[in-house]
Amino acid sequence: MSARDPEPGRRIGDTLLQVQHISLAFGGVKALTDISFDVREHEIRAIIGPNGAGKSSMLNCINGVYSPQQGEIRFSGSTFRKMDPHKAATMGIARTFQNIALFKGMSVLDNIMTGRNLKMRSNLLAQALYIGPNRQEELAHREKVEQIIDFLQIESVRKTPVGRLPYGVQKRVELGRALAAEPRLLLLDEPMAGMNIEEKQDMCRFILDVNDEFGTTIVLIEHDMGVVMDISDRVVVLDYGKKIGDGTPAEVRANQAVIDAYLGVSH
C-alpha cells in the first residue's frame, strides 16, 4: 500500500466530533491531559502513541465508558459534559475493543444480530413469540445482517459458533456486529492486533470499504505504523496522556516530537 489518495467522488465533510480539553485521571494517575482534536465526517482518523499513551482511554471517553473530570465532547451538533454508552449508541457511535468481546457459543449470524438490538422496536417477549409484525421485523433485521455477512465475506461460517473460528475471522465478526448498528461514527480499538500479514491486509480492505461504500466515519487506534500511514486521512499522536502531534500522515511522520517519542530516530 501507499499513502491513501482521495477516492473519486469521496468528500470529507464538516466536523462530526469535537473532543475539547479532555482530562481524565484515576486517583493520582493522569491518563489524559487537556486533549483536543476533531473528526470530520467520512474521514479515517487515527490515534497513535506508545503503550500507556491514553489511546483507549480516549475512546472510552468518546463512547461514555469513562467520564472525564474536565472538558466536553461535541457530537453531531450536541455537546456533552458526560456521555454514557447507551446515549452514544443511540446517537450512532459504535465500538470494537482490543480484546474480542463476542458470545463464543453463539453463531456468527446471531452475534451480528445482537448489534441490531437498538434498531428493534418490539420488546424481548414479543421477539420471542416471533409472530405477526414481530416476525416481519425479525426478518428485516436478519436481511440487514445477511448483507453484512456477505460484505465481510464470511458466508461460509455464518452458522458456526464464533468460538470455533480463527482469531482473524472473529475480529471480522466483531466488526460486523458494530456495523449492524449502522453507526455514523465507528471506533476501532486495535482491530488488527495479533493478526498475521494476510489478515491485516484483509482488515485494511474492509475498513477502507466501510469508509468508502457506507460513508462511515472511523476513529482508529493501531500500532502498525505502515497501516496507519496507508489508510488514515489524519493522525493525532498521544504520549503519556498528552497530545504531541496532529495532522496528515506526512506531517506526523515529519514531526520531530513524534519521531522522538514513538517512531524512532531511524524513521
Helices and strands as residue ranges (DSSP letters): E 15-26, E 29-40, E 44-48, H 55-62, E 70-75, E 78-80, H 85-91, E 93-95, H 108-113, G 114-119, H 124-129, H 132-151, G 155-157, G 162-164, H 167-180, E 185-189, H 197-214, E 217-221, H 225-231, E 234-239, E 242-247, H 249-253, H 256-258, I 259-263
